[in-house]
Each structure stands twice: as C-alpha cells, then as structure tokens.
C-alpha cells in the first residue's frame, strides 16, 4: 500500500494468540488506532462462535474509520471479513 499514489484508509484484523491458541481478534486501523474486537473472555452478547464481540470497538473505531475513509480517502481497505 505504501507504493500507491493515492490516499488509503480502512482497517484490518489480527489474531490474538495466547499460549499458542487463538483467543480473539484485534481491529487495527491504517492510521494506527486499535482495539480488541472479539475475544473468548468477552462474556457479554453478542457472540460469534466462541468469541464475544465488543460492539463499541466496532462502532467507535471500525465504523468511524470507514466513515472517515469514505469521506477523505481515495481507496477504502477492509481486511478481513470472514468466519471467526
């Protein structure tokens, strides 16, 4: 992405691993903000599979990032959307 001659915004997810096993996912924006999006230790609803999802992270980091990118950037990146 650093070789693109356009403005890029968006986010990606990264596995959280503890003792060699996947325990959750971190949401990371291309401008450096991040939060724990889903984790086995999040007990409140909603859940996707074994992961509790923090809707505040999705809303205040993920959605905010996308809204800004749509308004201000040439390209919007969302990686990855798929099964947890």
Secondary structure, 3 states (H helix, E strand, C coil): CCCCCCCEEEEEEEEEEECCEEEEEEEEECCCCEEEEEECCCCCCCEECCEEECHHHHHHHHHHHHHHHHHHCCEEEEECCCCC
